Amino acid sequence: HLDLSIAESAVGDTANYDWEEVADTIAQAVHRKVIHLRIPPWTAHVIGPCLSLLGLVTGKPDLVIKSNIRNFLQTNWTMDVGKATRVLGYHPAYPLQRGVEETAAWYFENHWIR
């Protein structure tokens, strides 16, 4: 009998990455430069809806949603794959960089980014 509550677990890499490492990895995969800015949290709550509105006007996908803003504002945010390892025997097939590169390739192929 499989414990279906595993669906509540995040599946990812076993390494720990800070936001700058994640941003740098994504920027490299999408061939963009990244500028690291430290902004007051309230500005994210103002900018997020503005970017959503811009997405509606331009017809581009809305990548900045309320739950993402909440996640990005966390100072300590980790994913634990322990439950997936215990219940399913999960082990990451590859690290963050390869996953981001494959995701970016899909986005390019499907014209979500250029």
N, C-alpha and C positions, 0 to 999 in steps of 0.2 A: 504494500500500500504506500503510495507516494504522498507525502505531506504537501498539499497544494499551497500552503502558506509560503512556500519558497518564492512564489510570484511577487511577494513583497520585498524580496531581497534584490539588491543591486548586483549586477554581474559586471565585472571589470577586471582591471589589472591589479596585481597584489602590491604594487609599488605605491608610494605616497608622492603626490605632485602638488606643488602650490599653484595658485592661480596664474602666476607669471610663467611658469613652465608650461601649463596647459595652453595659455594664450600664445606663447612662442611656438609651440608644436602646431597649433592650428594655423597660425600665420604662415609658417613654413609650408604647410601642406596646401594652402590656397594661394601661395605665391604673393603674399602681401607683407607689408611691414606692420609691425605692431607698435603702438605707443602706449606705454603703461601710465595710466593716470590714476591718481588717488582723488576721489571726489566724495563729498559728503553724501551720506545715504539718501537724504531727502531729494537730491538731484536725480538719482536713479529713478525715483518714483515719478518725477516730472518728465524726464527724458524718455522713459519707457513708453508711456502712452503717446507721446509725440511721434516716436518712431513707428508705433503701431498705426497711427493715422497716416503717416507718410507711406507705409506699406499699402494701405487701402487705396490711397490716391494713385500710387505708381503701379499697383498691381503686383508688387513684389511680395514674397512670403514674409510673414511677420515672425522674425526670429527672436524678438525681445518680448517675451510674454511675462505676465505678472509673477508666475512661479519661478521663472528664470532669474528675475531681479531678486526675488527673495533668496534664492540659492547663492547668487553671486555676492550678496551682501554679508554672507556668513564668513566669519573670520576662520573658523575651523570646520571644515566640511570634508568628510571622508566617506569612502564606500568600503564596506567590509564584505568580502566574498566568502567569509567563513561558513555561513549557512549553506550557500550553494555548494561549497566544497564538501561539507558534512553530509548533506542530503543527496546530492547528485553526483558527487565525486568530481565536481567542476575544477578545472585548472585552466588559467588563461592560455589561449593558443598563441597569443602574441601581445606585445606591450602597447601602451598608449599610442606611440608614434605610428605604428603600422595601422592601428584601428582608425586613427584620425586621417591618415593618408588614404585609406580605402573609402572612408566616408566622404572625404573631399572629392575623390575621383567620381563617386556616385553623384554628388552635387553638381559637378561640372558636366558629366554625361547627361544629366537630366535638366540642365540649364537652370538650376536654382542659383548658381553663382557663375560668373564668367571670369 
